[in-house]
């Protein structure tokens, strides 16, 4: 746990942006996720359907009252470099749909949800 934020809460905050980050590398699976989430994907471009999955997840989280910004859970704006280094070293990163080698990519995601 970094900055007192439970892992699951942090994952939830960043999940929609990670889905968007991965869209071109997991387009089929994300399009299926959109369908599973109730999106009528008939006639949609597959990429649009995949992005709709991220939008639905974001909407559901907002409806549930889940924090949507890192600042809401007390993560300071100067924490991104350390948190990105931690994320890059996590073995789970090796299994991300889109290869992640540069901590700057992770920092960019954190900035979107700050």
N, C-alpha and C positions, 0 to 999 in steps of 0.2 A: 504494500500500500504506500503510495507516494502522496504527500501533502494531505494525508488523512482521508483520501478519497478511496472508497472501496473499489476494487478492480472492476466489478460488474457495473457499477455506476459510471466509471470512466469509460468503459466499453460502450455503454448505452449512449453516452453523450457523443461519442465520435462515430458510432456505427453508421448513421446515414452518410456521413462524408466519406467514410472508408468504402462504402458500397459504391458511391459515385467515383471515387479514386480507382476502384477495381473494375468499373463497368466494361471497359474494352477487353478485359482479360477473363471476365466471368459472365459474359453477356447472356449466354444460354441459361445458366443457373439463376441469375438475377431475374430474367424474364419469367422463369418458372416460379420464382419467389413472388413476383408480382401477381401471377395468377392465383397462387396459394393464398395471397393476402386479399383476394377479391377484386383485383383490377381486371376489367374487361379488356383484354389485350387483342381482341379480334380487330384486324386491320391496322394495328399499330406496328411501326417499325420495331424490330427486336431491341434496338438500343433504347428507344423511347420507353418500351415496356420495362426494360431493366432499370432505367432511371426512375420509373414510376414506383418500383419496389422501394427504393430509398425514400421517396416522397411519402409513401404510405407508412413506412416505419417511423419516419420523423413525425408525422401527424399522430400516429398512435401514441408515441412517447409524450407528445405535448398534451394529448387528451388525458393521459395517465398522470400528468403532473410531474413527469421526470424532468430533472434539470437538463437544459439543452446547451448550456454554456459552461466552460471550465471555470470562468470567474464566479459563477453561481455557487460552486462547491469549494471555493477558496483557493483555487490554483492561481498562483501569482503569474503575471505576465512575463517575468524573467525566468520561468521554470522550463520553458520549452526545450532548450538545448539539452539539459540534463534528462528530461523525460524522454526526449527523442533518442538519446544515447541508450537509455534503458530499454526502450522499445526495440531498437535495432538489435540489441544483444539477446532479446527474448527468442527462444527457439521457435516459437509459434510464427514468428515473422518469416521463417524459411518456407512456410506453407501458404503464405499469402498468394492469392491468385496473380497479382502483379508483383514482380520482383521489386524488393525494396532494399537498396544498398546504400542510399544516401540519406543521412539523418535530416538533411534539409527538406526532403520530401515529407517527412513526418512532422517537422516543425511547421511546414506550410498547412498541413491538416489541422494541427493544434490551433494555429492562428485563425482558421476558418470557424472554429468552434469556441473561440475565446470570448 
